[in-house]
Amino acid sequence: MFEQTLVDSAPDRAPVVTTTQWLITFALGVLGFFFWFFGVTLILGSPESTSLLYIQSFMFGAIPFFVTALILSYVYSDARRLKINPIPWFILTLILSFVGLLIYLLYTGNKTKNWKRASLIIGYIIDGIVVGVLVLYPLIYTNALPKAQLMTFLAAPPPPPPPPPPPAPAPPKIVIHRVSLKDLMKAPTVIPKQIKMIKDQPEPSNAGVVGGVPGGVPGGSGGVLGGLLGGMGAPPPPPPPKAAVPSRIRVGGQVEAAKAIYRPMPQFPPLARMARIQGTVRLEAVISKDGTIQDLKVIQGHPLLVQSALAAVRQWRYEPTLLNGVPVEVVTEIDVNFTLSD
């Protein structure tokens, strides 16, 4: 059976592919390995994984070169054995590879009326096609990811609702005083002709202590004690108390913005840029006596922009704020604007 197939290894018949052709085939396989290995390295540069490059060179370089050389050797030797011009079949097989080999086997089988010689290679080709389809089908027709769930993960969260508007100021209360008839009856109806003048009574000249020395100073500062003290006057009044300087004051954001000496701009978050989100983040900051930011609180702003604003404002520096010549802490509001340039 095997003497009429592709193997042709029967003892009474010499093999179609000679030893020399086997050596040439292996040499071409090695050449294909190095051709793929160095070709990929020169074109794409050094790969990250050398082991992966070895596997690719073996699969896409060594095996195709080896199989093609083996097919060409078989077609050339078998055509010469059947006394057929090998050159056209060699060129056809070189161009069409497996398809050229299949055409050659069908032609020689029809010519020799021996179809068993082509059965083995045709079986190999059919097996290879079936295995290739089973391997490639899952790679080509993959299951699509759930688009709705994927968009849920990638979509940016909706912006928070705007804060409620401040309450309208209360209208001014207008008090209308109505003059009643009773009030009119209380008013005088006749102007008096003479008005009594009230004069203040003068203070007594001798306001000393009872039993004091005549001629003493009013108020008891004279007399015996006055003579002993040598006429000393009253002690001076105490100095007015100094106003206490508060340790922390609140200042408007525009006032403190003019005192900024180092203010790096925040980085625009990539996710907010992709979602086309922009706006203003308002922060409440406590500026210490030396001008550094000590405490930050978020008043309002989009969640995707808040972290970038906090990271930038923590690096800001201000001139110290002086109150009566004493540095104090300042509570102020800072607005950080995020605007898309394009």
VENQUICOR-V330491 format. One record per run of one state. SS is the DSSP state (a for helix, b for strand, c for the rest). FROM is the first residue (numbers start at 1). TO is the last residue. If there is no record, write none. Layout:
ss=[SS:SS]
from=[FROM:FROM]
to=[TO:TO]
This chain:
ss=[c:a:c:a:c:a:c:a:c:a:c:a:c:a:c:a:c:a:c:b:c:a:c:b:c:a:c:b:c:b:c:a:c:b:c:b:c:b:c]
from=[1:2:5:19:45:50:82:86:97:98:113:115:141:147:155:181:187:223:230:248:251:253:258:260:263:270:275:279:288:292:301:303:314:317:319:321:324:326:339]
to=[1:4:18:44:49:81:85:96:97:112:114:140:146:154:180:186:222:229:247:250:252:257:259:262:269:274:278:287:291:300:302:313:316:318:320:323:325:338:342]
